[in-house]
Amino acid sequence: MSIKKQYLKTRPICKVTFRLSKQEAWDAKRIFIVGEFNNWNETATPMKPLKKGGFAVTLALKKGWEYQFRYFVDRIIWGNDPQADKYVYCSYGNCHNSVVSI
């Protein structure tokens, strides 16, 4: 898993690419990224399958913010990103959410 941040010089935006390798994708058919940036909508942000396996998506996020998120695999399994900037406890799901800091 990887998170790549590309800060834009002319706007207060950072393009963040979330990537899961073939091995990290858990043999998934579909993966969604779900978080504060899409109001925790479970199907709003599908990740795109990559030719060599795995999945990726790029989002434009505001600088100076932190966003909690998780991966939703095949609409069954929830997962975190081990490359997240930090993790926070979520009482709603009795779990920890990944956090990306911009």
C-alpha positions as CSV (number, residue, x, y, z in Angstrom):
1,M,0.0,0.0,0.0
2,S,1.2,3.4,-0.6
3,I,0.0,7.0,-0.3
4,K,1.6,9.5,-2.6
5,K,1.0,13.3,-2.1
6,Q,1.5,15.9,-4.8
7,Y,1.0,19.4,-3.6
8,L,-0.1,22.0,-6.1
9,K,1.7,25.3,-6.1
10,T,-1.1,27.4,-7.5
11,R,-4.0,26.0,-5.5
12,P,-4.6,24.9,-1.8
13,I,-5.0,21.4,-3.0
14,C,-3.0,18.2,-2.8
15,K,-3.5,15.3,-5.2
16,V,-3.3,12.2,-3.1
17,T,-2.9,8.8,-4.8
18,F,-3.9,5.8,-2.8
19,R,-2.5,2.5,-4.2
20,L,-2.9,-1.1,-3.3
21,S,-0.6,-3.7,-4.9
22,K,-2.0,-7.0,-6.2
23,Q,-0.9,-8.7,-3.0
24,E,-2.4,-6.1,-0.8
25,A,-5.7,-6.1,-2.7
26,W,-6.8,-9.4,-1.1
27,D,-7.8,-10.9,-4.5
28,A,-10.6,-8.4,-4.6
29,K,-12.9,-7.8,-7.5
30,R,-13.8,-4.2,-6.4
31,I,-12.4,-1.9,-3.8
32,F,-13.8,1.4,-2.6
33,I,-12.1,4.1,-0.6
34,V,-14.5,5.4,2.0
35,G,-13.9,8.4,4.3
36,E,-14.5,11.9,5.4
37,F,-13.8,13.2,1.9
38,N,-16.9,11.4,0.6
39,N,-19.1,11.5,3.7
40,W,-18.4,7.8,4.4
41,N,-20.4,6.8,1.3
42,E,-19.5,3.2,0.8
43,T,-19.7,3.2,-3.1
44,A,-19.0,6.9,-4.0
45,T,-15.3,6.4,-4.7
46,P,-14.3,3.2,-6.5
47,M,-10.6,2.4,-6.9
48,K,-9.5,1.6,-10.4
49,P,-8.1,-1.8,-11.2
50,L,-4.5,-1.7,-12.4
51,K,-3.2,-3.7,-15.4
52,K,-0.7,-5.6,-13.3
53,G,-3.1,-6.1,-10.5
54,G,-4.0,-4.0,-7.6
55,F,-6.0,-0.8,-7.4
56,A,-5.5,3.0,-7.3
57,V,-7.4,6.2,-7.0
58,T,-6.3,9.9,-6.9
59,L,-8.3,12.4,-4.9
60,A,-7.9,16.2,-4.7
61,L,-7.9,17.1,-1.0
62,K,-7.6,20.5,0.7
63,K,-4.3,21.4,2.3
64,G,-4.2,21.8,6.1
65,W,-6.8,19.0,6.8
66,E,-6.7,15.5,8.1
67,Y,-9.0,12.9,6.6
68,Q,-10.1,9.6,8.2
69,F,-10.6,6.7,5.7
70,R,-10.8,3.0,5.2
71,Y,-10.8,0.6,2.3
72,F,-14.0,-1.4,1.6
73,V,-13.1,-4.6,-0.2
74,D,-15.8,-6.4,-2.3
75,R,-18.4,-4.6,-0.1
76,I,-17.6,-7.1,2.7
77,I,-14.3,-6.4,4.4
78,W,-13.0,-3.2,5.9
79,G,-9.2,-2.5,5.9
80,N,-6.8,0.1,6.9
81,D,-3.7,1.4,5.1
82,P,-0.4,0.6,6.9
83,Q,1.2,3.6,5.3
84,A,-1.4,6.0,6.8
85,D,0.0,9.0,8.7
86,K,-1.8,7.9,11.8
87,Y,-4.8,5.9,13.1
88,V,-7.7,7.0,15.3
89,Y,-10.2,5.0,17.3
90,C,-13.7,5.0,15.9
91,S,-16.4,4.0,18.4
92,Y,-19.0,3.7,15.6
93,G,-17.3,0.5,14.2
94,N,-15.3,-0.3,17.3
95,C,-12.2,-0.1,15.2
96,H,-9.4,2.2,14.1
97,N,-9.5,4.4,11.0
98,S,-6.6,5.3,8.8
99,V,-5.7,9.1,8.6
100,V,-4.0,11.0,5.9
101,S,-2.7,14.4,6.8
102,I,-2.5,17.0,4.1
